[in-house]
């Protein structure tokens, strides 16, 4: 099997570790295989791929996209390291308002699957990080939303205390002030 799938503290959020096939030339690994992902409950068709580069201390998030273009994401660090966070935004969920964080790096090659209904963000803990992520719906600027990265009700334990933030990410509302329409 080319992947190891591990459930996290948030049902539906999955940490994925690809199998590495090293030899004297380097290595090979699969980063996505639809049949394997479907066999482990991840059935979305990914329709858009994105890549970003950010410097140490940058925090991007917490972002989500409303229906009808709500997005599941498959996130991985190509180089460098990030602390990647998913927050359950589904009203009625037993884990509503809870978060899960994982260190993803070019070295550990782990990926985080974040279903629709969860906000997503990350901060860079290395000099820089190149991030690649696939989404299950195309970007729709009119449906893009966010919640405040340091919402005191969430109490996310970010490894960066004074992050570099966009003006938009500084101004998102708190989770309690949002009705995303996501239901459990």
N, C-alpha and C positions, 0 to 999 in steps of 0.2 A: 504494500500500500504506500503510495507516494506522500501521504499526509497523515499527521496525527491531529485529531480534533479534540479539544478540551473545553468542556463547559466552564463558564465563569460563574461568579456570584450572581450575575443577572441572566436568568433564563433567556436564551436566544442569542446572547452575545457569546461568540465562540473564539477562542484562541487557537490558531492553526499553525502547525509547524510542518513545513515541507521536508521531505526526505532529501538529503544531500547525497549526490553520487560523485565523490571526488576521485581524481586520478592524478598522474604526474603533470597533466596539462592545466589543472584547475578543478572545476566542478561543474556539474549540471544539476538543475532541480526544476521541477514543475512548479509554477506559481498558481496555477488554476487548472482544474480539470472538472468539467461540468458533472460527469457521472459520479465522481468521488464526492463532490460537494452535495449533490442531490441525495446520495446515499446517507449523508450525515445531516439531512434536514435543511440544507441551504439550497433552495430551488430557484432563486432569482436568476434571471438572465441579466448579465451586466451589459449595459449599453453605452457607457462612456468611461474613458480612462483619463485620469488627470495626474499631473506631476507638479510638485512644488519644491523649491529650495528655500530654506529658512536658516537664519543664523542663531547662535546660542541665545537662549532667553526669549526667543519669539514664542508667543502663544497664539494659536489660531483656534477660534471657537468661542463658545460652544454653538455649533451650527446644526440646522436641520432644514428640511424642505417640506412644506405642507402638501397635502393631497390636492389635486390628483397626481402630483409628481413627487410623492414622498420617496425618499431614497434609502435603500440599503447600501452599505459601503463595505468594501474589502480593502483594508489599509495595510501598507507595509513600508518600512524604511529601506531604501536602496543603499544608502550610505549614511553614516552618523547614527544618532540615537534620539528617539522621542519618547515622551511619556504620553500614551494615547488613552483617551478617556471616553467612555460612553455613559450617558445618563438616561435612565428610563423616564420617558415623558407620557406614558400611556395611562390615562385616567382609569382608575379602578384596578390597576396592576398591584399585586402585593409588594412589588419592588419599586413602585412609583417614587421618583425623587432620589433613588439610590444610584450610585455610580460604581463603575469598575474601571480601574486603570491598569495598564500593562506597558512595560518598556519594550519597544520594538526597535530593532537596530539592523544595520547591514550585516552585523556579525552574527546575531542570533537568528536572523531571517524569519522570525515569526510574523504572523499576520493577525489582524483582529477583524472579525466579521461583526459589523454593527447593523442590526436590522432597522427597517423603517420604524418610526415611533421612538427612536432614541436620538438625543442630541449627541454630537461628536465634536471633540476638540483634541489638540495635542500641543505640547510644549517641547522645545528643542533643548536637550541636555548636553549635546556635544558642540564642537565648534560650529558645525553646520549639519543640516540633515536634508537629504533628498528623499521625498515622500512620493509614493505612487499609490493611487487608490482608484478602484473601479466603483461605479455607481449603477444602480438598477433603474434609474430614470435620468434623463438628460437634465442638465442645469436649467432651471426656470427662475430667472431673477425676481419675478413678481411673487414667487412662492417661497423664496429664501427667507429664513427667520433665524433667530438665535436666542439663547439665554445667557445671562451674565456669567462670565467665567468664574467669578469669585462670589457667587450667590451664597450668602451665609447659611441658608437653609440646606444647601447641598454639602457644604464643608469639604470640598474636594482638596485633597492633600497634594497640591501641585508641588513638584520639586523646584520650582522657580518662584521666588517671592515677589519680584518686581519685574514682571515680564514686559517685553515689547509687544504692544497691542495696536491694532488698527483703531481708528476713531469709532468705527462701527462696532467692533467687539467690546469697546469700553462702555457702549451705550445700550446694549441689549437689556431687556427687562429680566426680572427675577422669574424663576419657574412659577411661583405662586400667582404671578400676574399674567400668565400666558394660558390661552386655550388653544392648543395646537390642533384639536380635533382628533388626536390619537386616542383610541380606546383599547382597553385590554380585551 
